[in-house]
Amino acid sequence: METRQNTVRSLEDRIPYMKDQRRKKANRRLSAILLLFALLIALVVYMQTSVSDVKAVNVSGLDWLSEAYVLEKIELDTNSKIVEVSPKRLEATIKSLPGVKDVDVDRSWYNIVSIDLEEEKMIAYSRTDEEEVVVLADGSLHPTGQIDDPEKLKDGPLLREFTDVADLEKVAGELEQVDDAMRARMSEIVFSKRDGEPTRYEIFMNDGNTLVTPTFKLGQTVSKYGEIFENIPKGQRGTVVMDGGYYFVPYEKPKE
């Protein structure tokens, strides 16, 4: 009997404690709901006001491409929402643009989007019906036509008879392996494709000589021209045939 009384007394003692715990639990649940509701309101306000707008778009690494060209293609400006900016998606879009070799996009918490570009190198020039346009290292033509600022133009040869895109891409890739100084010594490169003969490049140098080289190793052979030029008899000009070894054929035979 005494044991039952003790049990009843123990339960009566615990009832206030249990009520207090239930009240605290209900308060915590209510606080969590109110906090979630406040966060949702804050998110809606954030998205609907200028607080979430992109504050600035910084593009670096530009030389001959313009910032307007890049931004126009990706449709990103200070009216865009920072939470909608996906760096990976932007990188894929920008990298697909003609003239862009690589890109890195970063989105900061200060609502600033930073775009760091690596441009394709200017390799040569090609002549259209109306003008000369820049050829890039990937074989594509300058995406906006000519470069208006003369200081941004690079020395390089004029490409002729390259009517096939694959041939243009191939010679551009070969020229990328040639150092800038040697490329600047070239005046024109003609793609020669004659019946019964292997395809080859005829390279007209600014010093008056002509190089003839197979199409599959232009980068290797042209890099040796500086040494070859030093061995050409002084005052003579002619054709240097480069295929494994090389030999020099003067335009005019020296007088006896």
Secondary structure, DSSP 8 states (H G I E B T S, - for coil): -HHHHHHHHHHHHHHHHHHHHHHHHHHHHHHHHHHHHHHHHHHHHHHHSGGGB--EEEEES-SSS-HHHHHHHHT--TTSBGGG--HHHHHHHHHTSTTEEEEEEEE-TTSEEEEEEEE--EEEEEE-SS-EEEEETTS-B-TTSS---GGG-----EEES--SHHHHHHHHHHHHTS-HHHHHTEEEEEEE--TTS--EEEEEETTS-EEEEEGGGHHHHHTTHHHHHHHS-TT--EEEEESSSEEEEESS----
